[in-house]
Amino acid sequence: MKLVSGSVVAAALALSVSFVSAQTPAPQETSHAVAGGGIFAPGWMGKIDDSRENAGLTMNDSKLSLEGGVFHVHTGPSITYWNPANKASGDYTVKGTFNEPEYMGLNTHPHPYGIVIAGNDLGTPQMSLVYCEAYGDGRFIVRGFAPESFMMNGGRGEANDAVHKAAGKGSPVSQEIAMSVKGDQVTCSINGTVVGTYAKATLVAPGKLKSTDGVFGIRFAHNTEGTVTGFGMSK
């Protein structure tokens, strides 16, 4: 009979546990309705994601307000906000500075926020858009809806040294986020550094964007609070 040492068994168990942990997704948080929610920014509209954690909630369970040129956002459900008057075409850059006063203050893991561009048929089942968002742990993610979601840099995004990291849970963190369309490329820049570049032909395609021309806006994940300053478009 062949004997197996205790150290070999322990190592095998450790590998097994680590493999299972790597395959097991993080627990899904439930979106919590915000008291006094709704949109309090003239001309702005919104749509919550059709996702499991948002089940049973409405747009009025998140809150957007505009005070002195500063957007204040407090979600409930994950949501995209836009003003139909904010349209961009050709070559352009949309940017804003996102401030999270308490990193993970309303959630158990990092949640992102960022810029939306190329919005068409927004608020309808045919809506299409693309967005770049930053997390307070040094990651960013580029995704879109068309109307099914599509991913440009993986399901959990990717790390980049340009993305600011909060000192810890409850600490403030800010990110200047910009999306640009120039020629045949679309880029995402965070804190002045290009972190992602995508060929327009890979975005304007079946099951993705209708065009890179369209409405621009902002987006926050569920159970997140922050402000946006300096939001706008330049040519």
N, C-alpha and C positions, 0 to 999 in steps of 0.2 A: 504494500500500500504506500502511495506517495504522500509524504507529509508536506503541508503548506504552512509556512511560518506565519505568525501573527502579524508581522509587519507587512507582509504581502497582502494579507486579507484586509488590513486597515487601509493600505494604499488603494486597493481595488474599490473599497467602500467609498473612500474620499472621491475617487474619480467618478463613481456612479452618482454620488450626490451632486457634484459640481455639474455633471452633464444634465441631470434632471433640472437643476436650478437654472441652467442656461436656456433650457427649452421651455421653461414655465414663464409666461408673461407676468408682468407686474399686475397686482390686483386692480381692477377697473374701479375708479372712483365714480360715485354718483354725483350728478350736478345738483347743486342746492340753489333753490330759487332765492333771488335777491329781493328784499322788501323794498317797496316803492320803485320797482323797476319800470323800464320803458325807455323811450328815446326823447331826450330833452335837448336836442341840437337841431335848430331849424333846417328843414330840407333833407335831413338824413333819414335813412331807412336801414333795415337790418333783416337778416335771416339766420336762424339757428341751424346748426348741423342736424341732418337726419341721422342721428347716432344713438346707440343703445343707452349711453349715459344721460342723454337729453330726453328720453322717453317721458311723455306726459307734461313737458314744460313748453312754454311759449316764449316769443321774443320779449314779452314784458317781464320775464323772470331774470333778465339781465338788464343792466342800466348803462346808458350813454348820456352824458351831459357835456355841454360846452360852456365854459366860463372864462371870460377874458382871453380867448384864443387858445385855451388849454382844454383838450378833451379828457374827460374822466370816464373810465370804463370799470365796471364791476360786474363780472359774470358769475352767475348761474351757468346756463348752458353755453357751450362754445358758439361763437357767433361772428358773422361778417357784417360790418357796417359800411355804408356808402352814401354819398349824395349824388343823385343822377346828373347833377350839373357838372360834376367833376369828371371830365372826359379827357383822354389823352390819345394822340395818334402820331404816327411816324416815329421819329426818334425823341425820347423824353426820359426824364428821371423823376420818380416819385420818392420822397423820403420823409422821415419823421424821427423824432427821438422818443423812445419808449422808456418810461421810468416805472420800475416795480418797487414801491416803497418798502415792502416786506416780502422778500423772496420766499416762496412757498408758504406765505402767510395763510392761504386758504386751501392748501392742498398737501398731499403727502409725498409728492414727487414733482420735479420741475415741469412747468407748463409754459408753452411759448406764446408769442404775440408778434405781430409784424405788419408788413405792407402787402396790399392786394393790388394787382393791376389786371388789365385785359378783361375786365368784367363785361359780359354780354348776357342779355336775357336774365339779369339778376332778379331774384325773387320769384322765378318761375322754375318749373321742373327741368327746363332746358339750360339753366344757368351755367356759364363757364367762366373760369377765372384761374389765376395762378398767384401764389403768395410765397413770400420768404419771411420766416419767423425765427426769432432767437430765443434760446433758453438761458436762464441765469446760471447754468452750469458749464457754459462754454461751447454749447452746440448750436447748430442752426439747421433748419429744415426747409426744403422747397417742395411744395405740393400744389395740386390744383383740383378743381372740380369741373366735370364736363358731360353730364352731371355726376357720373361716378368719379370717385377720387382717383388721382394718379400721382405717383411719386417720382421725384426727380433725383433724390439723393438718399433713398432708403427709408424704411419705416420709422426709424428713430433718429434720422438726420445724421450729421457728422460733426466732429469736433473741429474747431479752428481757433488758433491763438488770438485772433482778432476779436472774438466774442468775449465780452466781459463775464467774469465769474463773480457771483456774490460771495462775500466773506463767510456766509453761513446762513442757515434758516433764520428768517426774520430781518436779515440785513438788506439794505437798499442795493439795487443794481440798475444800470441804465444801458441802453443800446441805441446807437443811431443806425437806422436801417434804411437802405435805399434799394430800389429796383429800377434798372435802366434798360431801355430798348435802344439799341444803336446798330444800324445796318442789319446784318443777319444774326445778331447775337442778343441774348437777354442775360443780364448779370444781376447778382445780388451782392451788395456791399454792406458790410457791418463795421461800424466805427472807422470808416474811411478806407477799408481794405476789401477788395473784391474777393469774396469767399466761394462764389459759384458762378460758372459761365455755361450757358446752354444755347445750342444752335436754335434759331427761331424755327427751323424746319422740324425739329424734334418736339416743339411745343404746339405749333399750329399744324395739327395732324388729326386724323380720325380718332375720336375718343378723348381728345384733349381740347385745346383752345380753338375757337372759331377764328380769332385774330388776336394780334397783340395790341390793336386799337381797342379802346373801350373805357369803361368807368374804373376809377381807382378808389381805394378805400383802406380800411384798417381791419385787423382781425385779432381776436383774443380767444385762447382756449378756455375751457370751462373752469369755474372756481378760481378766477384770477382777477386781480385788481391792479390798475396802473393808470398812468396819464400819458398823453401824447402831446408833444410840443413841436413847433416848427414843421407841421404837416403841410405838404403841398407838392406841386409839380413844376418842373422847369424844363425848358427846351435846350 
